Amino acid sequence: MKCIAVYTNNFEVFSDIYEQVLSTPLKENEEKEIDGVTVSEAGEVPQNYIDRMKAKPEVVVMKEKGRDITILQHRNVFEIFLPEKEKSAIS
């Protein structure tokens, strides 16, 4: 799965820029700033990383079922995980 990291701990800020983050083309390891928030394309992440992170009590797990997107929030970062089909539609 493709991972996009959004560096904020503020859910309201994340929510405000979420769709813009998804529609912003990013190359692997590229960083951009959206409304003052750093966004980075973190490359491909294996499913076992997501499963391990979901098991941690300090990680908040969100799911957008319509597009099969998983979002993990921990510390000062939101990680958006896009399945292959979604990645090709967004990239």
Sequence and secondary structure as in RCSB ss.txt:
>XXXX:A:sequence
MKCIAVYTNNFEVFSDIYEQVLSTPLKENEEKEIDGVTVSEAGEVPQNYIDRMKAKPEVVVMKEKGRDITILQHR
NVFEIFLPEKEKSAIS
>XXXX:A:secstr
 EEEEEE S HHHHHHHHHHHHHS   TT EEEETTEEEEEEEE  HHHHHHHHTSTT EEEEEGGGTEEEEEET
TEEEEEE HHHHHHH 
